[in-house]
Amino acid sequence: MVRIELWNGARSASDHRLLRELEEQVETAPTTPEVWALARELARLARGKGLTVSAADLVIAACAEYHHLGIIHYDGHFDQLEKLRSRS
């Protein structure tokens, strides 16, 4: 999901080169059944607070949480999801 999100934002040949290099260096974390269950829980919590969060952001946040990984981002949804989890 992270790769798709990054490639979706790539606009130039330079962006494409950078992403190809990044893909060679970055490990992936599997989206296990537990990750999908956590993504569903995050969606429920977000909707309960009136937040609309993309499915991609929900899966990325759930995967990071499940695997104890951080997220480097410029997307406020991840901050909102983190606050929801700390309150639940």
C-alpha positions in Angstrom: 0.0 0.0 0.0 2.8 2.4 0.8 4.4 1.8 -2.6 1.1 2.4 -4.4 0.6 5.7 -2.4 4.1 6.9 -3.3 3.9 5.9 -7.0 0.5 7.6 -7.2 2.1 10.9 -6.1 5.2 10.5 -8.4 5.0 13.2 -11.1 8.4 13.2 -12.8 11.1 11.0 -14.2 13.2 12.0 -11.2 10.5 10.9 -8.8 10.3 7.6 -10.6 14.0 7.0 -10.3 14.0 7.8 -6.6 11.1 5.4 -6.0 12.8 2.6 -7.9 15.9 3.1 -5.8 13.8 3.3 -2.6 12.0 0.0 -3.4 15.4 -1.8 -3.6 16.3 -0.7 -0.1 13.1 -0.8 1.9 11.7 -3.9 3.6 8.1 -4.8 3.3 5.7 -5.7 6.1 3.0 -8.2 5.3 -0.7 -7.4 5.5 -1.7 -10.3 7.5 -5.3 -11.2 8.5 -4.5 -9.4 11.8 -3.6 -6.3 10.0 -6.8 -6.3 8.1 -8.8 -6.8 11.3 -6.9 -3.8 12.8 -7.7 -1.7 9.7 -11.4 -2.5 10.1 -11.2 -1.5 13.8 -9.4 1.8 12.8 -12.2 2.4 10.2 -14.8 1.9 12.9 -13.1 4.2 15.4 -12.6 6.9 12.7 -16.1 6.7 11.4 -17.4 6.9 15.0 -15.6 10.2 15.4 -16.9 11.5 12.1 -13.6 11.1 10.3 -13.4 9.9 6.7 -10.0 8.2 6.1 -9.0 6.5 2.9 -8.8 2.7 2.8 -5.1 3.0 1.9 -4.3 5.1 4.9 -6.2 2.7 7.2 -4.3 -0.3 5.9 -1.0 1.5 6.1 -1.7 2.7 9.7 -2.8 -0.8 10.8 0.2 -2.5 9.2 2.6 -0.1 10.9 0.9 -0.5 14.3 0.8 -4.3 14.0 4.4 -4.6 13.1 5.5 -1.8 15.5 6.8 0.5 12.7 6.7 4.2 12.5 5.3 6.2 9.6 7.0 9.2 8.0 4.2 11.2 6.4 2.7 14.6 5.5 -0.8 13.3 5.9 -2.9 14.4 8.9 -5.0 11.3 8.8 -2.1 9.3 10.4 -2.0 11.8 13.3 -5.7 11.5 13.7 -5.6 7.7 13.7 -2.8 7.7 16.2 -4.9 9.9 18.6 -7.9 7.6 18.1 -5.9 4.6 19.1 -4.4 6.2 22.2 -7.9 7.1 23.4 -9.5 3.7 22.8 
